[in-house]
């Protein structure tokens, strides 16, 4: 509703990207959250009250390292593309905790994914998936490996964007793993899925 708006600043810094900023992003506007302000005012307070010398470069450096260290690393991609495996590797290298949303769903439902699909259908699975994502997307410093279909629900990708940077693991459909995945039974199905999901 603001046709001349060029940029959006939201002084909230938790989450890093608020829904307002995500709207700005979608409209192609420049946007930033409140983390830079938070760091700058801390520097200013230290200069003012403690006579500390803090350069603007230092403020920039602290902001960048803070922004990188709190952000979740979110892995999305086709089923069987290696999101969990890559997530485990990053967890081992960084010491961060890995959350595999499919594992949490299985834990909460006390049954396997094929069983959930068979007993209650895909819609029920998607509801559980959405709840798990909403719970963990709010946290910080996690590695979140999502199920291949998670990005198809806008609520999920918005929630994951608030505190996370999303990485798309792209792999040729002919090399995707299919074991234990009720929706990816054969190459044709996978191709069809890829066509729908890849642009998203
Ligand atoms: C699905 C992918 C699976 C799992 C469920 C649905 C999908 O996760 O969430 O079977 O719609 O692509 P992976 O991507 O880890 O295989």
Boltz pocket constraint, residues with backbone or C-beta under 6 A from the ligand:
constraints:
  - pocket:
      binder: B
      contacts: [[A, 77], [A, 78], [A, 79], [A, 80], [A, 81], [A, 83], [A, 102], [A, 113], [A, 146], [A, 147], [A, 148], [A, 149], [A, 150], [A, 177], [A, 180], [A, 181], [A, 182], [A, 183]]
      max_distance: 6.0
